[in-house]
Amino acid sequence: MYLPERHRQTQPEALLGLIARHPLGMLVTAHEGAPDADHLPFEFLPSGAQGVLRAHVARANPVWRRDGQQALVVFRGPSGYVTPDRLEKVEKQGRVVPTWDYEVVHVHGRLRTVDDPQWLLALVHRQSGRHEASQSAPWSVDDAPRDYIDAMLKAIVGIEIAVERIEGKWKGSAPVARAGKMPHAA
């Protein structure tokens, strides 16, 4: 990622906060010599030196067979098109251009496959608990029949990425972006 120093985000709470608010990450691996992307909801857990990302995939998804491969997970936060300000156009004699503001976190690490029903059950409990918390009547894994959950667990495989490097880019050129609010957020 092209990362000019002025856009570099290094604050762990900002980087992890973006991941927490936007947990759908794009997992990039290599498949037959070409980049391949899978979009998965991840959780971040403090573990080891820099933490770990965890998710699960359908057993039919071949990405879990890339155990040991270097991986990149991209988390995208708010973004938006920024048109030049009318006053700025006058002040700079028209020497302004539009831009795109965004926040993004890249997490690098090695993919590890986890094919353990207890590990998967704990992951599913944590993820559904987190994402259901805002519902008026939250669903729980325990709401489903145990034999059904057992069958579902056989249909998924866990993946884990120990964070080796994490980098963030906060490209905010407009005053509202610098204040933490992206214009025309997408």
Secondary structure, DSSP 8 states (H G I E B T S, - for coil): ----GGGEE--HHHHHHHHHH--EEEEEEEETTEEEEEEEE-EEE--TTT-EEEEEEETT-GGGGGTT-EEEEEEEEEEEEE---HHHHHHTTT----EEEEEEEEEEEEEEEE--HHHHHHHHHHHHHHHHTTSSS---GGGS-HHHHHHHHHTEEEEEEEEEEEEEEEE--SHHHHTT--TT--
